[in-house]
Amino acid sequence: MKRLLGPLLLVVLVIGVGAAIYLSATQQLALNKVVTVKGLIGSEKEAFFTDPRVVDALRKGGIVVQFDKAGSRTIATDPKLSTYDFAFPAGVPAATKLRQNPNFKKAYDEFFTPMAIASWETIADILVANGIAQDKGGYYTFDMAKYLQLVADDKRWSTLEKVGADYNVNKSILISSTDVTQSNSAAMYLSLASYVANSNNVVQSDADIQKVMPIVTPLFLKQGFTEYSSEVPFQDFITMGMGKAPMVMIYEAQYIEQAAQPNGISSDMVLMYPEPTIYSKHTLIALTANGEKLGELLQTDPDLQRLAVENGFRNANTDLFKQVKKDRKLTLPDTLVDVIDPPSFENLEKMINLIKP
């Protein structure tokens, strides 16, 4: 028996060592297949790319993403784009500009989010009482034409006909935004405001621009200092409350993503949708073959598509969006009808460059 046991143990040992070598080699080969892809992204996608589930799903697809952040308008014209595999701004104008980059390979429409206004129930009730907003049973719509008139008339909260004691302050009625010279969310705000100011038409000419600038410029200059990133005014809204930020122009995705956090959305916070509103499309611009690999993976991988919705974005899968709303106890519209297109990158740039003190 002992004479048989020795050779048998040797065989088992050899098999075990062989299996270990095989597994190690297989793991090494898998590791070698993983490529690092570097990009320049808008800050609104940072939470998505740092989500551990997204990191794991990307690695399974053979990709590790490294990124730097910048405002979408800055991304579109960054002179160092040749050092990146991809650019991932928010908004059609920036993506359109990036298609002109000499390293452009392919564009991938990954997901989108409508622009919305983060506010408070007290503020929304005042706006409803004055005919500027409508309660839709869980969310509100916001009349942009009436709002522009309030700003033109230099109306203050205390001068509204129906204001009550809860917000009887002598502050201008303004939506807070980011820096329009750097950030896509502010540029989208400008896009929809200019549309309304141009008699509900997209700004398409210098004559249109001259017509709308006296109306839209105060929306930004009256704010004073503004941040370059959309996350900063939204965090002010979350942490500092109604006194600091009664109304903030945000991406809907920010609100939905915040609702997933512990104590993320309090019962008195509300979301208002401008009428009209505008979609901010998130288009990945591949600048190298590795950038193309990432764009394709984000567009086709079911787990990554699901995780995009769980991070607040919308895509073609409306059932996923409905489930996320249900899980987070949010009442938001499944679809939006009154949606406009932004101006061309060139016309938007002209308007932005005219907004100066």
VEXLUM-751952 format. One record per residue (C-alpha): y, x, z; chain. Coordinates in nm, 4 decimals. Example, Ala and Ser with C-alpha at 12.3 -4.5 7.8 and 13.67 -1.06 7.14 Angstrom:
BEGIN
PT         y         x         z  c
PT   -0.4500    1.2300    0.7800  A
PT   -0.1060    1.3670    0.7140  A
//
This chain:
BEGIN
PT         y         x         z  c
PT    0.0000    0.0000    0.0000  A
PT    0.2380    0.2834    0.0888  A
PT    0.1634    0.4509   -0.2459  A
PT    0.2700    0.1312   -0.4269  A
PT    0.5792    0.0669   -0.2108  A
PT    0.7476    0.3997   -0.2909  A
PT    0.7571    0.3578   -0.6698  A
PT    0.8549   -0.0066   -0.6304  A
PT    1.1565    0.0833   -0.4149  A
PT    1.2539    0.3458   -0.6692  A
PT    1.2481    0.0871   -0.9477  A
PT    1.4608   -0.1512   -0.7398  A
PT    1.7075    0.1304   -0.6679  A
PT    1.7334    0.2243   -1.0345  A
PT    1.7905   -0.1405   -1.1321  A
PT    2.0567   -0.1789   -0.8621  A
PT    2.2416    0.1350   -0.9686  A
PT    2.2190    0.0287   -1.3331  A
PT    2.3579   -0.3154   -1.2534  A
PT    2.6458   -0.1644   -1.0565  A
PT    2.7311    0.0690   -1.3423  A
PT    2.7140   -0.2173   -1.5910  A
PT    2.9392   -0.4410   -1.3797  A
PT    3.1866   -0.1603   -1.3247  A
PT    3.1978   -0.0859   -1.6966  A
PT    3.2390   -0.4561   -1.7790  A
PT    3.5241   -0.4887   -1.5316  A
PT    3.6884   -0.1773   -1.6709  A
PT    3.6634   -0.3129   -2.0245  A
PT    3.8161   -0.6421   -1.9098  A
PT    4.0946   -0.4520   -1.7376  A
PT    4.1612   -0.2552   -2.0539  A
PT    4.2022   -0.5803   -2.2481  A
PT    4.4874   -0.6950   -2.0231  A
PT    4.8257   -0.6124   -2.1769  A
PT    5.1603   -0.6009   -2.0012  A
PT    5.4208   -0.8116   -2.1778  A
PT    5.7854   -0.7645   -2.0836  A
PT    6.0502   -1.0287   -2.1402  A
PT    6.4026   -1.1431   -2.0691  A
PT    6.4036   -1.4948   -1.9233  A
PT    6.6415   -1.7566   -1.7890  A
PT    6.6346   -1.7846   -1.4090  A
PT    6.5092   -2.1444   -1.4273  A
PT    6.1669   -2.0080   -1.5310  A
PT    6.1339   -1.7498   -1.2526  A
PT    5.9390   -1.9884   -1.0258  A
PT    5.6960   -2.0570   -1.3101  A
PT    5.6225   -1.6924   -1.3853  A
PT    5.5902   -1.5988   -1.0171  A
PT    5.3581   -1.8910   -0.9362  A
PT    5.0288   -1.7186   -0.8315  A
PT    4.8308   -1.9775   -1.0289  A
PT    5.0290   -1.8941   -1.3429  A
PT    4.9828   -1.5214   -1.2818  A
PT    4.6053   -1.5734   -1.2545  A
PT    4.5886   -1.7958   -1.5638  A
PT    4.7850   -1.5416   -1.7670  A
PT    4.5596   -1.2585   -1.6519  A
PT    4.2541   -1.4590   -1.7557  A
PT    4.4167   -1.4788   -2.0959  A
PT    4.4631   -1.1008   -2.0984  A
PT    4.8315   -1.0865   -2.0098  A
PT    5.0463   -0.9585   -1.7241  A
PT    5.4094   -1.0668   -1.7558  A
PT    5.6984   -0.8544   -1.6343  A
PT    6.0480   -0.9959   -1.6706  A
PT    6.4170   -0.9481   -1.6153  A
PT    6.6558   -1.2430   -1.5697  A
PT    6.9818   -1.3245   -1.7438  A
PT    7.1895   -1.6238   -1.8440  A
PT    7.0634   -1.7792   -2.1672  A
PT    7.3846   -1.7075   -2.3539  A
PT    7.3597   -1.3440   -2.2441  A
PT    6.9957   -1.3307   -2.3549  A
PT    7.0906   -1.4449   -2.7042  A
PT    7.3224   -1.1489   -2.7581  A
PT    7.1727   -0.8801   -2.5301  A
PT    7.1988   -0.5422   -2.7087  A
PT    6.8788   -0.4176   -2.5358  A
PT    6.6499   -0.6875   -2.6751  A
PT    6.4576   -0.4236   -2.8697  A
PT    6.3096   -0.3044   -2.5378  A
PT    6.1439   -0.6420   -2.4740  A
PT    5.8358   -0.8151   -2.6132  A
PT    5.9887   -1.1600   -2.5853  A
PT    6.3043   -1.3505   -2.4975  A
PT    6.2775   -1.6868   -2.3221  A
PT    6.6156   -1.8599   -2.2910  A
PT    6.6876   -2.2252   -2.2262  A
PT    6.8462   -2.4400   -2.4943  A
PT    6.8314   -2.4705   -2.8716  A
PT    7.1562   -2.2792   -2.9467  A
PT    7.0390   -1.9584   -2.7762  A
PT    6.6941   -1.9818   -2.9372  A
PT    6.8528   -2.0370   -3.2786  A
PT    7.0689   -1.7283   -3.2344  A
PT    6.7642   -1.5226   -3.1312  A
PT    6.5839   -1.6175   -3.4539  A
PT    6.8419   -1.3992   -3.6285  A
PT    6.7334   -1.0915   -3.4302  A
PT    6.5859   -0.8240   -3.6626  A
PT    6.2742   -0.8010   -3.4408  A
PT    6.2074   -1.1750   -3.4494  A
PT    5.8402   -1.2574   -3.5063  A
PT    5.7829   -1.6215   -3.4182  A
PT    5.9260   -1.9027   -3.2037  A
PT    5.7169   -2.1162   -2.9665  A
PT    5.8508   -2.4438   -2.8246  A
PT    5.6754   -2.4323   -2.4866  A
PT    5.8301   -2.7133   -2.2814  A
PT    6.1577   -2.8943   -2.2161  A
PT    6.3626   -3.0606   -1.9452  A
PT    6.6557   -3.3042   -1.9564  A
PT    6.9870   -3.2260   -1.7949  A
PT    7.0523   -3.4303   -1.4820  A
PT    7.2950   -3.4536   -1.1910  A
PT    7.1725   -3.3832   -0.8400  A
PT    7.3648   -3.5989   -0.5943  A
PT    7.3472   -3.8032   -0.2763  A
PT    7.2836   -4.1692   -0.2101  A
PT    7.6286   -4.2066   -0.0535  A
PT    7.7941   -4.0627   -0.3648  A
PT    7.5744   -4.2657   -0.5990  A
PT    7.6582   -4.5886   -0.4137  A
PT    8.0316   -4.5151   -0.4492  A
PT    7.9880   -4.4497   -0.8209  A
PT    7.7867   -4.7708   -0.8646  A
PT    8.0544   -4.9709   -0.6820  A
PT    8.3164   -4.8307   -0.9208  A
PT    8.1132   -4.8969   -1.2354  A
PT    8.0452   -4.5299   -1.3143  A
PT    7.6737   -4.5243   -1.2291  A
PT    7.3870   -4.7739   -1.2343  A
PT    7.0995   -4.7937   -0.9891  A
PT    6.7688   -4.7938   -1.1772  A
PT    6.5510   -4.8323   -0.8693  A
PT    6.4818   -4.4752   -0.7603  A
PT    6.7128   -4.2888   -0.9947  A
PT    7.0575   -4.3554   -1.1463  A
PT    7.2307   -4.3375   -1.4820  A
PT    7.5800   -4.1908   -1.5042  A
PT    7.8429   -4.3011   -1.7581  A
PT    7.9846   -3.9822   -1.9113  A
PT    8.2690   -4.1580   -2.0919  A
PT    8.3993   -4.3138   -1.7701  A
PT    8.3589   -3.9814   -1.5916  A
PT    8.5665   -3.7967   -1.8531  A
PT    8.8401   -4.0542   -1.8057  A
PT    8.8363   -3.9980   -1.4284  A
PT    8.8815   -3.6234   -1.4811  A
PT    9.1575   -3.6798   -1.7388  A
PT    9.3369   -3.9031   -1.4875  A
PT    9.2901   -3.6388   -1.2149  A
PT    9.1168   -3.8952   -0.9969  A
PT    9.0081   -3.7983   -0.6482  A
PT    8.7389   -3.9545   -0.4370  A
PT    8.9971   -4.1027   -0.2009  A
PT    9.1793   -4.2721   -0.4904  A
PT    8.8813   -4.4692   -0.6192  A
PT    8.9157   -4.8436   -0.5771  A
PT    8.5927   -4.8671   -0.3792  A
PT    8.5220   -4.5577   -0.1740  A
PT    8.4637   -4.6603    0.1871  A
PT    8.4707   -4.4267    0.4846  A
PT    8.1626   -4.2183    0.4032  A
PT    8.3296   -3.9933    0.1462  A
PT    8.7008   -4.0637    0.1683  A
PT    8.8077   -3.7096    0.0792  A
PT    9.0944   -3.5781   -0.1292  A
PT    8.8732   -3.3704   -0.3598  A
PT    8.8763   -3.3981   -0.7374  A
PT    8.5859   -3.5933   -0.8846  A
PT    8.3980   -3.3135   -1.0574  A
PT    8.0425   -3.2203   -1.1436  A
PT    7.9713   -2.8647   -1.0284  A
PT    7.8109   -2.6371   -1.2859  A
PT    7.7360   -2.2752   -1.3582  A
PT    7.9621   -2.0348   -1.5481  A
PT    7.9902   -2.1757   -1.8996  A
PT    8.0454   -1.8258   -2.0417  A
PT    7.7012   -1.7114   -1.9236  A
PT    7.4684   -1.9993   -1.8423  A
PT    7.2780   -2.2455   -2.0591  A
PT    7.2969   -2.5327   -1.8085  A
PT    7.6768   -2.5232   -1.8256  A
PT    7.6629   -2.4898   -2.2040  A
PT    7.4456   -2.8029   -2.2183  A
PT    7.7006   -2.9795   -1.9957  A
PT    7.9709   -2.8740   -2.2407  A
PT    7.7562   -2.9946   -2.5311  A
PT    7.7174   -3.3467   -2.4013  A
PT    8.0783   -3.3701   -2.2749  A
PT    8.2092   -3.2565   -2.6153  A
PT    7.9873   -3.5151   -2.7864  A
PT    8.1410   -3.7960   -2.5805  A
PT    8.4920   -3.6554   -2.6247  A
PT    8.4332   -3.6444   -3.0014  A
PT    8.3802   -4.0218   -3.0215  A
PT    8.0038   -3.9846   -2.9723  A
PT    7.9551   -3.7304   -3.2476  A
PT    7.8234   -3.3736   -3.2358  A
PT    8.1071   -3.1221   -3.2711  A
PT    8.0722   -2.9794   -3.6230  A
PT    8.4087   -2.8386   -3.7276  A
PT    8.7184   -2.6589   -3.6087  A
PT    8.9027   -2.9903   -3.6240  A
PT    8.6459   -3.1422   -3.3874  A
PT    8.6835   -2.8466   -3.1534  A
PT    9.0612   -2.8803   -3.1408  A
PT    9.0193   -3.2488   -3.0649  A
PT    8.7824   -3.2104   -2.7708  A
PT    8.9077   -2.8948   -2.5980  A
PT    9.1922   -3.0590   -2.3997  A
PT    8.9353   -3.3074   -2.2649  A
PT    8.6459   -3.0748   -2.1802  A
PT    8.8305   -2.7648   -2.0597  A
PT    8.9352   -2.9159   -1.7217  A
PT    8.5687   -2.9928   -1.6424  A
PT    8.5159   -2.6197   -1.5978  A
PT    8.8519   -2.4708   -1.5030  A
PT    8.9067   -2.7171   -1.2175  A
PT    8.5880   -2.5932   -1.0520  A
PT    8.7239   -2.2492   -0.9716  A
PT    8.4614   -1.9793   -0.9231  A
PT    8.1200   -2.0555   -1.0730  A
PT    7.7855   -1.8732   -1.0638  A
PT    7.5965   -1.7354   -1.3642  A
PT    7.2579   -1.8749   -1.2581  A
PT    7.1546   -2.2412   -1.2341  A
PT    6.9583   -2.1751   -0.9157  A
PT    7.2689   -2.0915   -0.7079  A
PT    7.4609   -2.4239   -0.7277  A
PT    7.1343   -2.6132   -0.6803  A
PT    7.0555   -2.4142   -0.3667  A
PT    7.4092   -2.4865   -0.2434  A
PT    7.3282   -2.8527   -0.2972  A
PT    7.0040   -2.8208   -0.0993  A
PT    7.1376   -2.6152    0.1904  A
PT    7.5081   -2.7027    0.2256  A
PT    7.4964   -3.0737    0.1592  A
PT    7.7339   -3.3329    0.0238  A
PT    8.0538   -3.1675    0.1457  A
PT    7.9976   -2.8597   -0.0675  A
PT    7.8219   -3.0188   -0.3633  A
PT    7.8589   -3.3957   -0.4150  A
PT    7.7412   -3.3689   -0.7785  A
PT    7.5692   -3.0715   -0.9460  A
PT    7.4604   -3.0388   -1.3083  A
PT    7.1005   -2.9139   -1.3022  A
PT    6.7789   -2.9104   -1.4978  A
PT    6.5561   -3.2017   -1.3997  A
PT    6.2788   -2.9431   -1.3593  A
PT    6.4621   -2.7868   -1.0641  A
PT    6.4594   -3.1157   -0.8752  A
PT    6.0912   -3.1810   -0.9469  A
PT    5.9919   -2.8267   -0.8499  A
PT    6.1937   -2.8522   -0.5280  A
PT    6.0080   -3.1716   -0.4387  A
PT    5.6874   -2.9683   -0.4128  A
PT    5.8330   -2.7468   -0.1403  A
PT    5.7987   -2.8260    0.2324  A
PT    6.0959   -3.0456    0.3260  A
PT    6.2136   -2.9983   -0.0310  A
PT    6.3865   -3.3276   -0.1165  A
PT    6.5391   -3.5316    0.1641  A
PT    6.5536   -3.9116    0.1545  A
PT    6.9288   -3.9171    0.0818  A
PT    6.9108   -3.6900   -0.2245  A
PT    6.9119   -3.8643   -0.5627  A
PT    6.8992   -3.7774   -0.9292  A
PT    7.1410   -3.9206   -1.1854  A
PT    7.0896   -3.8962   -1.5614  A
PT    7.4048   -3.8668   -1.7730  A
PT    7.4371   -4.1193   -2.0530  A
PT    7.4088   -3.9639   -2.2974  A
PT    7.2039   -3.6705   -2.1757  A
PT    7.0619   -3.3689   -2.3551  A
PT    6.7290   -3.1901   -2.3509  A
PT    6.7142   -2.8229   -2.2728  A
PT    6.4251   -2.6907   -2.4824  A
PT    6.2558   -2.3759   -2.3616  A
PT    6.1609   -2.1774   -2.6695  A
PT    5.9859   -1.8419   -2.6376  A
PT    6.1056   -1.5966   -2.9000  A
PT    5.8384   -1.3364   -2.9743  A
PT    5.9792   -0.9952   -3.0656  A
PT    5.6472   -0.8057   -3.0791  A
PT    5.2789   -0.8825   -3.1359  A
PT    5.2276   -0.8962   -2.7597  A
PT    5.5122   -1.1458   -2.7369  A
PT    5.3300   -1.3575   -2.9941  A
PT    5.0141   -1.3393   -2.7827  A
PT    5.2040   -1.4747   -2.4813  A
PT    5.3736   -1.7481   -2.6827  A
PT    5.0422   -1.8652   -2.8239  A
PT    4.8722   -1.8609   -2.4826  A
PT    5.1471   -2.0631   -2.3132  A
PT    5.1345   -2.3184   -2.5930  A
PT    4.7579   -2.3649   -2.6110  A
PT    4.6062   -2.2916   -2.2688  A
PT    4.5437   -2.6240   -2.0847  A
PT    4.5823   -2.4668   -1.7385  A
PT    4.9178   -2.3122   -1.8275  A
PT    5.0374   -2.6380   -1.9820  A
PT    4.9406   -2.8212   -1.6618  A
PT    5.1104   -2.5597   -1.4446  A
PT    5.4303   -2.5876   -1.6488  A
PT    5.4452   -2.9586   -1.5625  A
PT    5.3649   -2.8869   -1.1985  A
PT    5.6629   -2.6502   -1.2016  A
PT    5.8842   -2.9391   -1.3116  A
PT    5.8934   -2.9070   -1.6893  A
PT    5.7941   -3.1699   -1.9437  A
PT    5.5691   -3.1249   -2.2448  A
PT    5.3730   -3.3466   -2.4820  A
PT    5.1283   -3.4506   -2.2080  A
PT    5.3088   -3.7473   -2.0496  A
PT    5.0060   -3.8298   -1.8343  A
PT    5.0470   -3.4965   -1.6537  A
PT    5.4142   -3.5708   -1.5914  A
PT    5.3327   -3.9151   -1.4522  A
PT    5.0732   -3.7667   -1.2176  A
PT    5.3163   -3.5054   -1.0847  A
PT    5.5758   -3.7766   -1.0189  A
PT    5.3181   -3.9818   -0.8335  A
PT    5.1949   -3.6874   -0.6254  A
PT    5.5502   -3.5958   -0.5214  A
PT    5.6600   -3.9560   -0.4649  A
PT    5.9366   -3.9340   -0.7238  A
PT    6.0715   -4.2254   -0.9254  A
PT    6.1996   -4.0792   -1.2513  A
PT    6.2057   -4.2114   -1.6094  A
PT    5.8977   -4.1351   -1.8166  A
PT    6.1108   -4.1136   -2.1292  A
PT    6.4826   -4.0964   -2.2045  A
PT    6.6323   -4.2757   -2.5024  A
PT    7.0020   -4.1848   -2.5045  A
PT    6.9578   -3.8155   -2.5898  A
PT    7.1846   -3.6073   -2.8134  A
PT    7.1597   -3.2748   -2.9952  A
PT    7.3789   -2.9762   -2.9054  A
PT    7.6304   -2.8226   -3.1453  A
PT    7.5360   -2.5155   -3.3448  A
PT    7.5408   -2.1831   -3.1635  A
PT    7.8572   -2.0852   -3.3530  A
PT    8.0523   -2.3999   -3.2652  A
PT    7.9351   -2.3879   -2.9050  A
PT    8.0520   -2.0256   -2.8869  A
PT    8.3918   -2.1210   -3.0230  A
PT    8.4363   -2.3857   -2.7549  A
PT    8.3171   -2.1539   -2.4775  A
PT    8.5577   -1.8820   -2.5856  A
PT    8.8467   -2.1292   -2.5695  A
PT    8.7745   -2.2206   -2.2060  A
PT    9.0032   -1.9732   -2.0371  A
PT    9.2508   -2.0061   -1.7495  A
//
